[in-house]
């Protein structure tokens, strides 16, 4: 009933199927190994973030707070009084110019 040629093709299909199963099993093992490596890398990255980058961020925040405090101190102790003094000087200059102009007009 079955010809030798048909039997050969069924045997070839069985061999190809077995090879495909072996290739898929090896592929699954490789993918599983790569996933394990990926998980280890992610764990290392999170550890690095916690141990190295977080302290840098805290130090940066502390530095920004110090700069903010220094800015407020300089503003309160130097800049505001300087602005007030310049304002008074400008007002005095204006008063003097108005008085000088008034003397010139009355002197004519």
Residue frames relative to the residue before (quaternion, step in Angstrom):
aa qw qx qy qz dx dy dz
X 1.0000 0.0000 0.0000 0.0000 0.00 0.00 0.00
X 0.7718 0.2387 -0.1739 0.5631 3.59 0.73 -0.91
X 0.3908 -0.7192 0.5294 0.2228 3.46 -0.97 0.88
X 0.6214 -0.5448 0.3883 0.4078 3.58 -1.13 0.44
X 0.6177 0.5449 -0.3510 0.4453 3.52 1.09 -0.62
X 0.6541 0.5032 -0.3096 0.4724 3.66 0.94 -0.75
X 0.6393 0.5202 -0.3223 0.4657 3.57 1.03 -0.76
X 0.6323 0.5375 -0.3222 0.4555 3.55 1.04 -0.75
X 0.6731 0.4855 -0.3068 0.4660 3.56 0.94 -0.82
X 0.6250 0.5106 -0.3475 0.4773 3.63 1.04 -0.62
X 0.6449 0.5064 -0.3205 0.4742 3.59 0.99 -0.78
X 0.6391 0.5219 -0.3225 0.4639 3.58 1.02 -0.77
X 0.6396 0.5145 -0.3249 0.4698 3.59 1.01 -0.80
X 0.6399 0.5198 -0.3261 0.4626 3.59 0.98 -0.82
X 0.6583 0.4968 -0.3095 0.4733 3.61 0.93 -0.85
X 0.6518 0.5032 -0.3157 0.4715 3.58 0.93 -0.87
X 0.6307 0.5280 -0.3256 0.4662 3.59 1.01 -0.79
X 0.6663 0.5009 -0.2997 0.4640 3.58 0.90 -0.91
X 0.6447 0.5064 -0.3163 0.4774 3.58 1.00 -0.83
X 0.6455 0.5171 -0.3217 0.4610 3.60 0.96 -0.84
X 0.6397 0.5144 -0.3265 0.4686 3.60 0.98 -0.79
X 0.6555 0.5018 -0.3115 0.4706 3.59 0.95 -0.85
X 0.6509 0.5102 -0.3154 0.4653 3.61 0.95 -0.86
X 0.6651 0.4926 -0.3053 0.4709 3.60 0.93 -0.84
X 0.6319 0.5178 -0.3374 0.4676 3.60 1.03 -0.72
X 0.6567 0.4905 -0.3125 0.4801 3.60 0.93 -0.85
X 0.6324 0.5299 -0.3225 0.4640 3.59 1.00 -0.82
X 0.6469 0.5123 -0.3161 0.4681 3.59 0.97 -0.83
X 0.6450 0.5112 -0.3202 0.4692 3.60 0.99 -0.79
X 0.6519 0.5057 -0.3154 0.4688 3.59 0.96 -0.86
X 0.6616 0.4951 -0.3079 0.4715 3.60 0.90 -0.88
X 0.6345 0.5209 -0.3262 0.4687 3.60 0.99 -0.79
X 0.6526 0.5053 -0.3094 0.4723 3.59 0.96 -0.84
X 0.6614 0.4970 -0.3069 0.4705 3.58 0.96 -0.83
X 0.6254 0.5237 -0.3406 0.4676 3.60 1.05 -0.66
X 0.6289 0.5193 -0.3332 0.4731 3.58 1.03 -0.75
X 0.6435 0.5034 -0.3201 0.4797 3.59 0.98 -0.86
X 0.6408 0.5248 -0.3233 0.4577 3.60 0.97 -0.82
X 0.6560 0.5029 -0.3123 0.4682 3.59 0.92 -0.84
X 0.6454 0.5071 -0.3226 0.4713 3.60 1.01 -0.77
X 0.6417 0.5128 -0.3225 0.4704 3.58 1.03 -0.75
X 0.6457 0.5043 -0.3198 0.4760 3.59 0.97 -0.80
X 0.6346 0.5178 -0.3292 0.4698 3.59 1.00 -0.76
X 0.6516 0.5092 -0.3073 0.4708 3.57 0.99 -0.83
X 0.6420 0.5233 -0.3212 0.4591 3.57 1.02 -0.79
X 0.6696 0.4817 -0.3099 0.4729 3.59 0.89 -0.85
X 0.6230 0.5279 -0.3380 0.4680 3.58 1.06 -0.70
X 0.6477 0.5088 -0.3129 0.4729 3.57 1.00 -0.86
X 0.6304 0.5314 -0.3361 0.4553 3.59 0.98 -0.79
X 0.6914 0.4808 -0.2814 0.4600 3.56 0.92 -0.88
X 0.7719 0.4028 -0.2018 0.4486 3.58 0.84 -0.96
X 0.7999 0.3122 -0.1525 0.4893 3.60 0.97 -0.72
X 0.7537 0.3985 -0.2319 0.4683 3.57 0.74 -0.97
X 0.6168 0.5593 -0.3554 0.4248 3.61 0.97 -0.73
X 0.6649 0.4724 -0.3300 0.4752 3.67 0.86 -0.76
X 0.6104 0.5350 -0.3555 0.4635 3.60 1.06 -0.65
X 0.6582 0.4979 -0.3093 0.4724 3.58 0.96 -0.82
X 0.6374 0.5121 -0.3315 0.4709 3.58 0.99 -0.75
X 0.6503 0.5097 -0.3124 0.4687 3.59 0.97 -0.83
X 0.6389 0.5182 -0.3192 0.4706 3.57 1.02 -0.79
X 0.6452 0.5119 -0.3153 0.4714 3.57 0.97 -0.81
X 0.6466 0.5118 -0.3143 0.4703 3.58 0.99 -0.83
X 0.6467 0.5138 -0.3132 0.4688 3.59 0.99 -0.82
X 0.6454 0.5119 -0.3196 0.4683 3.58 0.97 -0.83
X 0.6376 0.5174 -0.3245 0.4695 3.58 1.02 -0.75
X 0.6414 0.5154 -0.3173 0.4715 3.59 1.00 -0.80
X 0.6510 0.5046 -0.3117 0.4737 3.57 0.96 -0.87
X 0.6323 0.5275 -0.3293 0.4620 3.57 0.99 -0.80
X 0.6648 0.4971 -0.2997 0.4701 3.60 0.94 -0.87
X 0.6457 0.5106 -0.3186 0.4699 3.58 1.00 -0.81
X 0.6387 0.5273 -0.3233 0.4577 3.56 0.98 -0.81
X 0.6556 0.4964 -0.3108 0.4767 3.59 0.91 -0.86
X 0.6448 0.5236 -0.3201 0.4556 3.59 0.94 -0.88
X 0.6846 0.4740 -0.2907 0.4713 3.60 0.83 -0.95
X 0.6309 0.5342 -0.3335 0.4532 3.56 1.00 -0.76
X 0.7127 0.4589 -0.2618 0.4614 3.57 0.87 -0.94
X 0.7808 0.3803 -0.1946 0.4559 3.60 0.88 -0.87
X 0.7947 0.2912 -0.1558 0.5093 3.61 1.08 -0.53
X 0.7410 0.4483 -0.2529 0.4312 3.56 0.64 -1.10
X 0.6851 0.4850 -0.3028 0.4514 3.64 0.78 -0.96
X 0.6699 0.4645 -0.3277 0.4777 3.65 0.86 -0.78
X 0.6321 0.5318 -0.3371 0.4516 3.60 1.03 -0.73
X 0.6422 0.5077 -0.3175 0.4786 3.57 0.99 -0.81
X 0.6431 0.5156 -0.3212 0.4662 3.58 0.96 -0.81
X 0.6602 0.5060 -0.3098 0.4605 3.59 0.92 -0.88
X 0.6463 0.4972 -0.3206 0.4820 3.59 0.97 -0.82
X 0.6291 0.5339 -0.3296 0.4589 3.59 1.02 -0.71
X 0.6669 0.4852 -0.2998 0.4795 3.57 0.94 -0.89
X 0.6429 0.5199 -0.3220 0.4611 3.59 1.00 -0.82
X 0.6473 0.5073 -0.3140 0.4744 3.57 1.00 -0.82
X 0.6503 0.5049 -0.3151 0.4722 3.58 0.97 -0.82
X 0.6518 0.5034 -0.3176 0.4700 3.58 0.96 -0.83
X 0.6290 0.5316 -0.3258 0.4644 3.57 1.03 -0.81
X 0.6610 0.5030 -0.3023 0.4676 3.57 0.95 -0.85
X 0.6362 0.5181 -0.3239 0.4711 3.58 0.97 -0.86
X 0.6662 0.5005 -0.3055 0.4607 3.58 0.91 -0.89
X 0.6637 0.4923 -0.3191 0.4640 3.60 0.96 -0.77
X 0.6364 0.5062 -0.3331 0.4773 3.60 1.04 -0.72
X 0.6631 0.4931 -0.3074 0.4720 3.60 0.93 -0.84
X 0.6511 0.5037 -0.3223 0.4675 3.60 0.97 -0.77
X 0.6466 0.5055 -0.3194 0.4736 3.58 0.98 -0.73
X 0.6401 0.5271 -0.3130 0.4631 3.57 1.06 -0.78
X 0.6506 0.5018 -0.3258 0.4678 3.63 0.98 -0.71
X 0.6374 0.5240 -0.3383 0.4525 3.57 1.02 -0.73
X 0.6689 0.4997 -0.3077 0.4562 3.59 0.97 -0.81
X 0.6951 0.4584 -0.2869 0.4736 3.61 0.93 -0.80
X 0.6489 0.5412 -0.3074 0.4376 3.58 1.20 -0.49
X 0.5438 0.6436 -0.3944 0.3667 3.64 1.16 -0.20
